[in-house]
Amino acid sequence: MKRATGILAAVLLAVGGCANYISTSELATRLDGRVVEQAGPQRVMVVGAGHEIRVESGTSVVFIDGRAVILHQPARLENGSLKVSDEIFQFIPPTGRRRGAPGVGTAAGGTTEPRRFRINRIVIDPGHGGDNLGADYAGVREKSVTLDIAEKLAWELKKQGMEVILTRTDDTFVPLEERSEIANAAKTDLFVSIHANAARNHTASGIEIYYFGENGTGALDGEDDMSRAEAMNTKNLLMPRSADEADIPRPVSPGQLAQWRQEGYDLARYIQDAMVTRLSAESRGVKPQRYLVLKLTCAPAVLVEVGFLSNFTDRSHLSDPGYRTRIALAVAEGILSYRQAVELSHPTPRVP
């Protein structure tokens, strides 16, 4: 396992190193502008030639004049300097470029216009079901909360023209491997699993969103899925149950895995921003995790924890059908915003 992990890490580093990066200071120079730090060097705004470009370390989403653009490679911080893929020049209007700087029509490969591709099919996974109740506090059961939110979310996305598949539509338990098999057989474009949280510390509250990451622990404030599984025996099915299961490979290249991981992170960020805005909810962050439904799904995949049933306030909200509708609308907004950004901006089609 250690050897395989080391090889994968080396490959992913190699993939990440394929892009040509420029510093945000060089980008500002080409735009006859300046760099404005918004949260230290890891998050900056480049202002110049009538444009505002926001770049943040660790994400491939950049904002050009308020429009989200998704690049192939995430921005990264090197020796105190924030760098971004020079692919960004494809998306900066020509009036915002200095003479001689690459732009639309002159990018590497001779592309005249970023190619579009569709995100139309999504699999929504209501957590738990049947005898697997999930978290259960004061008569509020996770399996019921997740199904209701998932159905409302499916309805909203269908109204927007998306094809939606639910991994369960009633109070039955579907094995985790089967949930991913449903998504893979459908050749889904996105996978969103809905869950409700719980913790021994009943003051813990808020939303958190996971994407697939090998180094994930899920730990927050001393509470993670495994610790609450020990206490409640509700979430243990989410994690690999053996070393062999933890190493289940997906029949795709390491480069494709890296792309799905990055896209899962970007999707999680869009959903988080929409939920925080619409619900005025506390965000506990976007985190990597090795949950099986994320690991085995061959597409960008996220797991959304919509609140803590162990917390009185969160539980009261989640008991309210109206609030569950607001959750569904917020998650839908995040998904649709991500879809719009990808379809308008992504320069290459998804690998089938």
SEZA-535001 format. One record per residue (C-alpha): residue in three letters; z, x, y. Coordinates in steps of 0.5 Angstrom, whole numbers, plus 2048, in hexadecimal, padded with zeros to 3 digits. Layout:
<atoms>
alaZXY;...
</atoms>
This chain:
<atoms>
met800800800;lys802806805;arg7FB809803;ala7F7803804;thr7FB80180B;gly7F980880D;ile7F280880C;leu7F280180F;ala7F5803815;ala7F0809816;val7EA804815;leu7ED80081A;leu7EE80681F;ala7E780881E;val7E480181F;gly7E8800826;gly7E6807828;cys7DE805827;ala7DF80282E;asn7DD805835;tyr7E3805839;ile7E4806841;ser7EA806845;thr7EB800849;ser7EC80584F;glu7E480784D;leu7E380084D;ala7E57FF854;thr7E1805856;arg7DB802854;leu7DD7FB857;asp7DF7FF85E;gly7E57FC85D;arg7ED7FD85B;val7F27FC855;val7F87F8857;glu7FD7F8851;gln8007F1850;ala8057F484A;gly8057FB84A;pro7FF7FF848;gln7FE7FA841;arg7FC7F4846;val7F77F584C;met7F27F2850;val7EC7F5852;val7EA7F3859;gly7E37F585C;ala7DC7F285E;gly7DF7EB85F;his7E27EB858;glu7E87EB854;ile7E97ED84D;arg7F07ED849;val7F17F2844;glu7F77F283F;ser7F87F783A;gly7F87F5833;thr7F37EF834;ser7EC7EE834;val7EC7E8838;val7EA7EA840;phe7EA7E6846;ile7E47E684A;asp7E57E2851;gly7E97DE84C;arg7E47DD847;ala7E77DF840;val7E27E483C;ile7E47E7835;leu7E17EE834;his7E07F182D;gln7E67F682E;pro7ED7F5831;ala7EF7F9838;arg7F47FF836;leu7F980383A;glu7F780B839;asn7FC81083D;gly7FE80B842;ser7F7808843;leu7F4802842;lys7ED80283E;val7E87FC83D;ser7E27FC839;asp7DC7FD83D;glu7D97F783A;ile7DC7F4840;phe7D67F5844;gln7D27F0840;phe7D67EB843;ile7D77ED84B;pro7D27EA84F;pro7CD7EF852;thr7D07EE859;gly7D67F1857;arg7D37F7854;arg7D27FE858;arg7CB801857;gly7CA804851;ala7D080184D;pro7CE7FD846;gly7CE7F5847;val7CA7EF844;gly7C37F1841;thr7C57F9841;ala7CB7F983C;ala7CA7FE836;gly7C57FA831;gly7C17F7836;thr7C47F1836;thr7C27EC83C;glu7C77E783B;pro7CD7E6836;arg7CB7E2830;arg7CF7DC82F;phe7D27D9828;arg7D67D3827;ile7DD7D2825;asn7DD7CB822;arg7E17CA81C;ile7E87CB81B;val7ED7CA816;ile7F47C8818;asp7FA7C9813;pro8007C4814;gly8067C9811;his80A7C780B;gly8097C0808;gly80C7BC802;asp8127BF7FF;asn8127C5803;leu8157C280A;gly8157C880E;ala81A7C8813;asp81F7C2813;tyr8247C0818;ala8277B981A;gly8227B6816;val81C7B981A;arg8187BC814;glu8137C2816;lys80E7BF811;ser80D7B8815;val80D7BC81C;thr8077C081A;leu8037BB816;asp8047B781C;ile8027BC821;ala7FC7BE81D;glu7F97B781C;lys7FA7B7824;leu7F67BD825;ala7F17BC820;trp7EF7B5824;glu7EF7B982B;leu7EA7BE828;lys7E67B9825;lys7E57B682B;gln7E37BC82E;gly7DD7BD829;met7E17C2824;glu7E07C181C;val7E87C181A;ile7EA7C2813;leu7F27C0811;thr7F57C480C;arg7F97BE80A;thr7F97B780D;asp7FF7B480A;asp8067B6807;thr8047BB802;phe8057C2801;val7FF7C7801;pro8007CE7FE;leu7FF7D3803;glu7F97D6800;glu7F57D07FF;arg7F67CF807;ser7F27D5808;glu7ED7D3802;ile7EC7CD806;ala7EB7D180C;asn7E67D6809;ala7E27D1805;ala7E17CD80B;lys7DF7D480F;thr7E37D2814;asp7E37D581B;leu7EA7D481D;phe7F07D3819;val7F77D081C;ser7FD7CF818;ile8027CA81C;his80A7CC81A;ala8117CA81D;asn8167D081E;ala81D7D081C;ala8237D681D;arg82A7D781B;asn82B7D7823;his82A7D0825;thr8297D382C;ala8237D682A;ser81D7D182D;gly8167D2830;ile80F7D382D;glu80C7D9829;ile8057DA826;tyr8037DF820;tyr7FD7E281F;phe7FC7E7819;gly7FE7EE819;glu8017F3814;asn8067F5818;gly8097EE819;thr8107ED818;gly8117E681C;ala8187E981F;leu81A7E6825;asp8217E6828;gly8247E8821;glu8207E281E;asp81A7E2819;asp8177DD814;met81A7E180E;ser8217E1811;arg8217D9812;ala81D7D980B;glu8237DC808;ala8287D780C;met8237D080B;asn81E7D2805;thr8197CF809;lys8147D480C;asn8147D9806;leu80D7D7804;leu80A7D980A;met80B7E1808;pro8087E5803;arg80D7E47FC;ser80B7EA7F9;ala8087F17FB;asp8027F07F7;glu8017E97FB;ala8027ED802;asp7FC7F1800;ile7F77EC7FE;pro7F17EE801;arg7EC7EA805;pro7E57EC803;val7E27EE80A;ser7E27F580D;pro7E87F8811;gly7E47F7817;gln7E37EF816;leu7EB7EF815;ala7EC7F381C;gln7E77EE81F;trp7EB7E881C;arg7F27EB81E;gln7F07EC825;glu7EC7E5826;gly7F37E2823;tyr7F77E5828;asp7F27E382E;leu7F27DC82B;ala7FA7DC82B;arg7FA7DE832;tyr7F67D8834;ile7FA7D3830;gln8017D6833;asp7FE7D683A;ala7FC7CF839;met8037CD836;val8077D083B;thr8037CD841;arg8037C683E;leu80A7C583B;ser80E7CA840;ala8107CD839;glu8137D4838;ser80F7D9835;arg8127DE830;gly80B7E182F;val8057E382B;lys8077E7825;pro8047EA81F;gln8067E8818;arg8047E8811;tyr8047E180F;leu8007DF809;val7FC7DA80D;leu7FA7DF812;lys7F97E480D;leu7F47E1809;thr7F07DD80E;cys7E97E080F;ala7E97DE816;pro7ED7DF81D;ala7F47DB81B;val7FA7DA81E;leu8017D681C;val8047D2822;glu80B7D1822;val80C7CB827;gly8147CB828;phe81A7CC824;leu81D7C6820;ser8237CA820;asn8247C9828;phe8267C282B;thr8227C2830;asp81C7C482D;arg81D7C0827;ser81E7BA82C;his8177BC82F;leu8147BC828;ser8177B6826;asp8137B282B;pro80C7B0829;gly80A7B1831;tyr80C7B8831;arg8087B982A;thr8027B782D;arg8037BB833;ile8047C182E;ala7FD7BF82B;leu7FA7BF832;ala7FC7C5834;val7FA7C982D;ala7F37C582E;glu7F27C8835;gly7F47CF833;ile7EF7CF82D;leu7E97CC832;ser7EB7D1837;tyr7EA7D6832;arg7E47D382F;gln7E17D3836;ala7E27DA837;val7DF7DC831;glu7D97D8831;leu7D77DA838;ser7D97E1838;his7D97E4831;pro7D37E9830;thr7D27E9829;pro7D27E3824;arg7D87E281F;val7D67E6818;pro7D57E0813;
</atoms>
